Amino acid sequence: MKSLRVLFVLSILSIVLSGLVLVTTETDRNVYAYGDPEDYVYTTMFETNQFLCGFLNDGRLDYNYGIQWPKSIEVYHHMVFQHGLWLFGYRNDSLISATSYFLPSYTPGPIINGRAGILEMPDDHLRFRSHLLTASSGPGDPDYDEWPSQWGAPVNPDGTPKLFGDVMMWTVYNDAHPDIHSPDFEPVNQINTFFEIRETVWGYNQAGALGDALFFKWQIYNKSDATLDSVVICHWNDIDIGSATCNHLAFDESNKFGYVYDNGTRYEGEVEIPPIAASYVLLQGPVIPKEGFTGYNFGHRLQNQQNLGTTAFWAIFDDGANPESIGGCPRTVQQAYNFARGRRHDDSPIINPVTNEQTHYTFTGNPNTGDGWIHTRYMGGMAGYMVSSGSITMAPGDSQEVVLALVGAIADTLPDAITGLRDKVIEIQKFYDTNLKSEIEQQAEIPAKFHLAQNYPNPFNASTVIRYEIPKRAFTTLRIYNLKGQLVETLVNRSLPAGSHQIYWNPGKLPSGMYFYRIESDNVRLTRKCLILK
């Protein structure tokens, strides 16, 4: 499949380069229209420590750049050729999905008034680009000044953009466009999931494990009017390290992370580089109810909740690999969902050929010792793996948060690269648990009473933020009414944990005038006025 992969990449590059349009912004970085400018897909260049990346604002990578690491090696190559978030669930007993594979399933922007953002606000599509922050960002930088907090971009208590790490990118995209469905899996013409995904990427400009990692946070919202059952959150990747056709796959069952390692084979004309190993490791999975446990979600420390870990790992040898085989590539949504659940294509269990036991993880052996289930066969150029967590239930308005890190390790020998990767993964998981979760706990103080703050800004035009506090978990509604007392929009309609909350309201095409927003929770009702001026 290597020759096919080269042809595929060249064809993609020729299409992309022929349609590459520079979008002028008052900043020292470039934002490029990717392909047809009418698609509203833009490339944002992201660089930190040893990483150089081209991110698209629909959840994919720009094929021209992918993710390159380590950039200190003077050889152009991808560490990751492509990756994406795959979401599956059942709505009314029908399996639906949103999959960011080689072709898009998502469109840029949030869901506004129940529609894809590019349909609701086509003239403002540049606002749906990815926004970049660094430690030196401040007033005068368009991404700082136009920080999309109204759509959920993180902010500090004073309302200024909140920076994670030393370099950070934030974007939002959705699966609500009726004409956009990834053609990679059958059936193509399926219904939309109405998932909205808010993605944060950050990195650190320092040596060591943190400098060799990129952090990814996906906040996933069910913006549909139906409950989604048996939801599985999956991240797929096409990691290319060394020679793309000489990558092998493994799963560290003790530390629950999958990885790709380069076996060192080179074909004529290929450049020699040191042994490399790389992994997308799940740091924080979705939460489920679990008595006696503590979970974390959206900055809140939750009692009687538990974060799921990695529940499945499926290796993919190549995009042409038979889905009926171990290492096969899915052809249908059902097959992809089965793989994401740690099952075979036909929903039969995976059997470890060494132990003859059922498992949800492929290739769990140790390449350094040769013990266990080892991947040894030839790889195609579009190999990678699926790492999943689930299943969960998401009611209308529910949201979940998952965090992954892309980690790389390079050494003089392959065993040292694999061992070094494991050590970095352990260190990064400890850093995340110790530093970021402790910060979350400090932010999650329980309010003493119900409170509904005045929206800000007020009056407003395009959007405003409404903040509120609830002292205990309760079913909560937040609704907008006009002066006639007619319901205009429901912003919140679900059970919420105790704590401080905020939501961004875009009134869309509502006319100027006075409106009321009302919160009801645990038999408490609070109302305030707001003013739209257009």
PEHU-V711691 format. One record per residue. RES is the residue in one small letter. D_LAST is the distance of its C-alpha to the last C-alpha in Angstrom with 1 decimal. Layout:
BEGIN
RES:D_LAST + RES:D_LAST
END
This chain:
BEGIN
m:56.3 + k:56.0 + s:56.4 + l:53.8 + r:51.4 + v:51.9 + l:51.3 + f:48.2 + v:46.8 + l:47.8 + s:46.2 + i:42.9 + l:43.1 + s:43.8 + i:40.8 + v:38.5 + l:39.8 + s:39.6 + g:35.8 + l:35.1 + v:32.2 + l:31.1 + v:27.4 + t:26.9 + t:25.4 + e:25.9 + t:28.3 + d:32.1 + r:32.1 + n:31.6 + v:29.4 + y:30.9 + a:29.9 + y:32.6 + g:34.0 + d:31.7 + p:28.4 + e:26.8 + d:27.9 + y:25.4 + v:28.3 + y:28.8 + t:31.7 + t:31.4 + m:34.7 + f:35.7 + e:38.8 + t:40.6 + n:44.3 + q:46.2 + f:43.3 + l:41.5 + c:39.0 + g:36.7 + f:34.0 + l:31.8 + n:28.4 + d:29.7 + g:32.4 + r:35.3 + l:37.1 + d:37.3 + y:40.8 + n:41.4 + y:41.3 + g:41.3 + i:42.3 + q:45.1 + w:47.4 + p:49.4 + k:48.1 + s:51.2 + i:53.3 + e:53.5 + v:53.2 + y:50.0 + h:49.6 + h:47.2 + m:47.6 + v:45.1 + f:44.6 + q:42.0 + h:40.7 + g:38.2 + l:37.2 + w:38.8 + l:37.7 + f:39.7 + g:39.8 + y:40.8 + r:38.5 + n:40.5 + d:43.7 + s:42.3 + l:42.1 + i:38.9 + s:38.0 + a:35.6 + t:37.7 + s:36.8 + y:40.1 + f:40.8 + l:38.2 + p:34.7 + s:33.7 + y:30.4 + t:27.2 + p:25.0 + g:21.9 + p:21.2 + i:21.2 + i:17.7 + n:17.8 + g:21.5 + r:21.4 + a:22.3 + g:19.5 + i:20.6 + l:20.3 + e:16.8 + m:15.4 + p:18.1 + d:16.4 + d:15.8 + h:19.4 + l:20.6 + r:18.6 + f:21.1 + r:24.0 + s:26.3 + h:25.6 + l:28.7 + l:29.7 + t:33.0 + a:34.5 + s:33.7 + s:29.9 + g:27.7 + p:24.9 + g:24.8 + d:25.6 + p:22.7 + d:23.6 + y:23.7 + d:20.4 + e:18.6 + w:20.6 + p:19.0 + s:19.6 + q:16.8 + w:19.3 + g:22.3 + a:23.6 + p:25.9 + v:25.2 + n:27.5 + p:27.3 + d:25.4 + g:22.7 + t:24.1 + p:25.2 + k:28.4 + l:31.3 + f:34.1 + g:37.3 + d:37.4 + v:35.3 + m:32.6 + m:30.4 + w:27.7 + t:26.3 + v:25.1 + y:26.2 + n:26.8 + d:29.2 + a:26.9 + h:27.1 + p:29.4 + d:31.1 + i:31.8 + h:35.0 + s:37.5 + p:40.6 + d:42.9 + f:44.0 + e:44.9 + p:43.4 + v:40.5 + n:38.5 + q:37.8 + i:34.8 + n:32.1 + t:32.4 + f:28.7 + f:29.5 + e:26.9 + i:28.7 + r:27.5 + e:30.2 + t:31.2 + v:34.1 + w:35.9 + g:39.2 + y:41.5 + n:43.1 + q:46.5 + a:49.9 + g:51.2 + a:49.8 + l:46.2 + g:46.1 + d:47.4 + a:44.7 + l:41.1 + f:39.1 + f:36.8 + k:34.7 + w:33.1 + q:30.9 + i:31.0 + y:28.8 + n:29.8 + k:26.5 + s:28.6 + d:29.5 + a:33.2 + t:35.6 + l:37.1 + d:40.8 + s:43.2 + v:40.4 + v:41.9 + i:40.0 + c:41.8 + h:41.5 + w:43.3 + n:44.5 + d:46.6 + i:48.1 + d:50.3 + i:52.5 + g:55.6 + s:56.5 + a:54.1 + t:57.1 + c:59.0 + n:56.5 + h:57.7 + l:56.0 + a:56.8 + f:55.6 + d:56.6 + e:57.2 + s:57.9 + n:54.6 + k:52.7 + f:51.2 + g:51.7 + y:52.4 + v:53.5 + y:56.4 + d:58.0 + n:61.7 + g:62.5 + t:63.6 + r:62.8 + y:63.4 + e:64.7 + g:62.3 + e:60.1 + v:59.6 + e:61.1 + i:58.8 + p:59.7 + p:59.4 + i:55.8 + a:54.5 + a:50.8 + s:49.0 + y:45.6 + v:46.4 + l:44.5 + l:43.8 + q:41.8 + g:41.7 + p:39.8 + v:40.7 + i:42.8 + p:44.2 + k:47.6 + e:49.4 + g:50.6 + f:48.5 + t:45.5 + g:42.7 + y:39.6 + n:36.2 + f:32.7 + g:34.1 + h:36.0 + r:39.7 + l:40.5 + q:43.8 + n:45.6 + q:43.7 + q:45.1 + n:43.8 + l:45.4 + g:47.1 + t:48.0 + t:49.3 + a:50.2 + f:51.0 + w:51.7 + a:53.0 + i:52.4 + f:55.0 + d:53.2 + d:50.7 + g:53.8 + a:55.6 + n:56.8 + p:54.7 + e:57.9 + s:59.2 + i:58.4 + g:56.0 + g:54.7 + c:51.2 + p:49.4 + r:49.0 + t:47.2 + v:44.5 + q:47.2 + q:49.4 + a:46.6 + y:45.9 + n:49.6 + f:49.9 + a:46.9 + r:48.9 + g:52.0 + r:53.8 + r:55.5 + h:54.0 + d:55.6 + d:54.6 + s:58.1 + p:58.6 + i:58.9 + i:62.5 + n:63.4 + p:66.5 + v:68.2 + t:67.9 + n:67.6 + e:65.0 + q:61.6 + t:58.6 + h:54.9 + y:55.3 + t:57.0 + f:59.3 + t:59.7 + g:62.8 + n:63.3 + p:63.5 + n:65.2 + t:68.1 + g:68.1 + d:68.1 + g:66.3 + w:64.1 + i:63.6 + h:61.6 + t:64.1 + r:63.2 + y:61.7 + m:58.0 + g:55.8 + g:53.1 + m:50.2 + a:51.6 + g:49.7 + y:49.1 + m:46.9 + v:46.4 + s:45.1 + s:44.3 + g:44.2 + s:44.3 + i:41.5 + t:39.5 + m:35.7 + a:34.2 + p:30.6 + g:28.3 + d:31.3 + s:31.3 + q:34.2 + e:34.7 + v:37.5 + v:38.6 + l:41.1 + a:42.7 + l:44.1 + v:47.4 + g:50.0 + a:53.6 + i:56.0 + a:59.7 + d:63.1 + t:64.1 + l:62.3 + p:63.5 + d:62.1 + a:58.8 + i:58.6 + t:59.7 + g:57.4 + l:54.4 + r:55.5 + d:55.8 + k:52.3 + v:50.8 + i:52.5 + e:51.4 + i:47.7 + q:47.7 + k:49.2 + f:46.7 + y:43.8 + d:45.4 + t:46.4 + n:43.5 + l:40.3 + k:41.3 + s:42.5 + e:39.2 + i:37.5 + e:40.0 + q:39.1 + q:35.4 + a:36.1 + e:37.3 + i:37.2 + p:35.1 + a:37.2 + k:34.9 + f:31.7 + h:28.5 + l:24.8 + a:22.8 + q:19.5 + n:16.8 + y:15.9 + p:13.6 + n:12.3 + p:9.7 + f:8.0 + n:5.5 + a:8.3 + s:11.1 + t:13.3 + v:17.0 + i:19.1 + r:22.7 + y:25.6 + e:29.4 + i:32.1 + p:35.8 + k:37.4 + r:36.9 + a:35.5 + f:33.6 + t:30.0 + t:26.9 + l:23.3 + r:21.2 + i:17.8 + y:18.0 + n:16.0 + l:17.2 + k:19.9 + g:21.3 + q:20.7 + l:20.6 + v:17.5 + e:18.6 + t:21.6 + l:21.2 + v:24.8 + n:27.9 + r:31.0 + s:33.7 + l:32.7 + p:35.2 + a:35.3 + g:33.3 + s:29.8 + h:27.1 + q:23.5 + i:21.0 + y:17.7 + w:15.0 + n:12.5 + p:10.7 + g:10.8 + k:9.9 + l:9.5 + p:7.5 + s:5.7 + g:9.0 + m:11.9 + y:13.8 + f:17.2 + y:18.7 + r:22.5 + i:25.2 + e:28.7 + s:31.7 + d:35.4 + n:35.0 + v:32.5 + r:29.2 + l:26.4 + t:23.0 + r:20.1 + k:16.8 + c:13.3 + l:9.9 + i:6.6 + l:3.8 + k:0.0
END
